[in-house]
C-alpha cells in the first residue's frame, strides 16, 4: 500500500490548533480579523487554551503573525492612498 502524503490532511479539514475545544487556525484568524487583538480576547471568544494549555504557544504565534499581517496590509493601504 502506498503512503499517504500528510499534506493531504491540510486540504481535507481545517488545521486544529486547540484539540480540547476544537478550535481551528481558520477560526482563530477570523476572530483576530474581527477584533480579537489579545490572547485573552481569543480565549473568551473561542475557549482556546482553557483546558490543558498545550496550544497556548501556537495560539500566541498565530495571533502575532495575523496582527503583523493586518498591520502590513494597513500600512500598504495607507501608502497607496497617499500616492
C-alpha positions as CSV (number, residue, x, y, z in Angstrom):
1,X,0.0,0.0,0.0
2,X,1.3,3.5,-0.9
3,X,2.0,6.0,1.8
4,X,-0.5,8.9,2.2
5,X,1.1,12.3,1.8
6,X,0.5,14.1,5.2
7,X,-0.2,17.4,3.3
8,X,-3.5,15.9,2.1
9,X,-4.9,16.4,5.6
10,X,-4.5,20.1,5.3
11,X,-6.7,20.1,2.3
12,X,-9.3,17.7,3.9
13,X,-10.1,19.6,7.0
14,X,-9.1,22.8,8.9
15,X,-6.0,22.6,11.0
16,X,-7.0,22.2,14.6
17,X,-4.9,24.3,17.0
18,X,-6.8,23.6,20.2
19,X,-7.8,19.9,20.2
20,X,-9.6,20.2,23.6
21,X,-12.0,22.8,22.4
22,X,-11.9,22.0,18.6
23,X,-10.7,25.5,17.6
24,X,-9.2,25.7,14.1
25,X,-6.5,28.0,12.9
26,X,-9.1,29.5,10.5
27,X,-11.4,30.3,13.3
28,X,-8.6,32.0,15.3
29,X,-7.7,34.1,12.3
30,X,-11.3,35.0,11.7
31,X,-11.7,36.1,15.3
32,X,-8.5,38.2,15.1
33,X,-9.8,39.9,11.9
34,X,-13.0,40.6,13.8
35,X,-11.1,42.4,16.6
36,X,-9.7,39.8,18.9
37,X,-6.4,41.5,19.3
38,X,-5.2,39.9,22.5
39,X,-4.7,36.3,23.7
40,X,-7.3,36.9,26.5
41,X,-9.9,38.0,24.0
42,X,-9.2,35.0,21.8
43,X,-9.7,32.8,24.8
44,X,-13.0,34.5,25.7
45,X,-14.4,34.2,22.1
46,X,-13.2,30.7,21.3
47,X,-12.3,29.0,24.7
48,X,-9.0,28.0,23.1
49,X,-6.2,27.1,25.6
50,X,-8.6,26.9,28.5
51,X,-8.4,23.2,29.2
52,X,-4.8,21.8,29.0
53,X,-3.0,24.9,27.7
54,X,-0.8,22.9,25.3
55,X,-1.9,25.1,22.4
56,X,-1.1,28.4,24.0
57,X,2.3,28.9,22.3
58,X,0.8,28.2,18.9
59,X,-2.3,30.4,19.5
60,X,0.1,33.2,20.5
61,X,2.2,32.7,17.4
62,X,-0.9,32.8,15.2
63,X,-2.1,35.9,16.9
64,X,1.2,37.7,16.5
65,X,1.5,36.7,12.8
66,X,-2.0,37.7,12.0
67,X,-1.7,41.0,13.7
68,X,1.6,41.7,11.9
69,X,-0.2,40.8,8.6
70,X,-3.1,43.1,9.4
71,X,-0.6,45.9,10.2
72,X,1.3,45.4,7.0
73,X,-1.9,45.4,5.0
74,X,-3.0,48.7,6.7
75,X,0.4,50.3,6.0
76,X,0.3,49.2,2.4
77,X,-3.2,50.6,2.0
78,X,-2.2,53.8,3.7
79,X,0.8,54.3,1.5
80,X,-1.3,53.5,-1.6
81,X,-3.9,56.1,-0.6
82,X,-1.2,58.7,-0.1
83,X,0.1,58.4,-3.7
